[in-house]
Structure formats: C-alpha cells, structure tokens
C-alpha cells in the first residue's frame, strides 16, 4: 500500500524516490553551474544507491547459516547465489553472474 511506499522512500534519505520531480539540468557539465553539477552528481549517486539496494532487498532470506565446524569460511559461501539470481528476469542473468563474484 501507500504506507509501505512512504516507508521505503524515507528508508534511504540519500536517495530521493524515483518519482520525485527533478528539475532538468542544463545540457552538458560545461554549461552547468557548480550547484547544478553538484545536484546532478547527487542524483547519479542516488540512482546507484537505489539500484544496488533494490538488487539486495531481503538478502537475509538468502543467507546460509554455516556449520559450527567451519573455522574460517568465506562470506560468499553463505549466500545462495542461484536463488538470488533467480529473483531477476532471464535477460539479467548473464550480467548478474558476472557481477556476483565482484
């Protein structure tokens, strides 16, 4: 519902909601004022943050609890990569398989 949307929009104050009206910047960085460049950079950062947060939503559902006998496991061994990738459309799978190890 709309209550959930409001909570999600305020969860990440660094990233404005995607439907937030933003002024259209001047053509190129060379034509923009320092303030316009700073605002554009902020919007780009917010977009990246939203993108990565949306990819990792409910990540805790994909954590695998390790056996107590394992001494020093790698963190990646405890994340179900296959189930995570299956959450996305098939057109994204190749990119996600390349992205995951990074």
N, C-alpha and C positions, 0 to 999 in steps of 0.2 A: 504494500500500500504506500500511500504518500508519506506516512510517518517513517517508514523504512528508508525511503529515498532521502528525506531530510537528514536522518541519522548518518547515512552513507556520505552525503555531501559535506557534513561537518566533521567527519572522522579524519579527514586529511585536509586540514586548513591550508596547507601549502599548495594544494591543487584545487582550483575552482571547479565547480561542477561543469560537465561538458556542455550543458545547455545554457550556461551563463553568457549573457550578451557581452561580447568584447568589441571594442572599437577597432576599426580596420586601420592597420598601420600604414604608413607611407610606403611607397614602392620598394626601395632597397635600403639596406643598412646605411649606405652613404647618404641617403635622403632623409634619414630619421634623426630626430633629436636624441640626445643622450637618454632622456627619460623614456622615449619611445623604444629605443634599443633595449633598455633595462626591462620594460614591460614585455617586449617580445621574448626576451630570454626567459623571463619568469613564466610565460605561457608555454614555452617549449619544455622547461623543466617540469611544469605541472602535467603536461601531456605524457612525458616519460614516466613520471611517478604514477599517474593513473593507469597507464599501460601495464607496468610491472605489478602494481597492486592487483589489478584485475586478473592477471595471469596466476597470481599466487593466492587468490581468495580461497579460504578454507583449506589451506595447505596442511593444517594439523590433521585432517582426515586421511592424509596420505603418508603420515609418519609411521614407520615400522619400529616397534619397540625392540631393541636388541636384547640378545641373551645376556644374562649376567656373567657368563663365562668369557665373553669377548673383552680383551684387555684394552686395546686402543683402536677402535673401529673408525673408519672414515665416515663422515657425516652423510655422504651421498649414499652409503649402503643402507641407510634407514629412511629413504624417501622412495615411494613407489612411482618411479618414472613412467612406467607404462600406463598406470591409471591416470596420472596427471595429464599425459599427452592425449589420452582417450577423451578427456573433457572437451577438447577442441575439435573443430571441423577437420576433415581429412586433408583439406587444402593447406592446413597449417602444420601438419605432422612433420614434413621433411625439415622445415625451419626449426621447429621445436626440438627435434632430435639433434640438430646441430647446436642449438642454443643451450640445451640442458647441461652438457659437460662443462660449459664455461661458467 
